Amino acid sequence: MKPTCAKGKRARVVRAEGGFPVRFPHAAGIDVGSREHFVAGPPRSDGKANVRSFGTTTRELEDLADWLKEQGV
């Protein structure tokens, strides 16, 4: 399966830290916990991991949503 972007354009496949190909560059992964959420966004331009942690209060979840928007997710 070839990765695609909006409007049918082909996605640019980059390598994340560790050499794994990034198939869906506008996706994120979230490890949901009762006190803290760890969020992995798209790789940074230098190829390094882009991971942040957020708390679970309403304000912190709003910050998480804002950060994901900033990352293009």
N, C-alpha and C positions, 0 to 999 in steps of 0.2 A: 504494500500500500504506500503510495507516494503522499507525503504531507502536503496539504494545501492551505492557502490563506483565503481570506475573504475575496469575493469576486473571482474565484477560480484561479487565482495566481498561484504558482508553485512556491512553496515555502523554502526559505534558505535553511539548509541543514548545517548547523554548527556543532562543534564538539565542546561539550561541557568539561569541566575539570574531571579528570579521570578517563577522558577519551570517549565517553559514550555519546552517540549522536543525539541531538535534540530534534525530535520529530515534530513537536507542537510548541513552537516558541512563544505562543501567547497563552500558555496554560500555567497553572501553579499547582503545587501539592501542599496540603495542609494536614499536619499531625495535630488532631484535636485532643486536648487534655482538659481536665477539670479546672486547672489553675492557670494553664499557659498553652498557647497554640504556637507551633513552629510552622513557618510558611516558607516554602521554597518557590521563589519566582523564577522568571526566565534568567538564563545565565547573563552575567555582566558582559560588557563588550570585551573585556580582557579574558573571557572564558572561565573565570572563577565562579564558584557557587554564589548564589544570591539568596541567602537565608536570613530571616529575621524572626524574632519571637514577639508575641503580643499577649497581653493579659486577656481576661475574660469579661471585664466590665463593658458596659455599653459603649463608653467613650473609646476604650481600647479596641473594640471590634469595629467601630467606625474608622479608627486609625488604620486598622488592617485593611478595610475596604478601600480607603483612600490610597494606601500604599500599592495595593493590587492595580488600581486604576493608573497610578503613576508608572507602573511597570508594563502597562499595555495588556494586562490580562483581562 
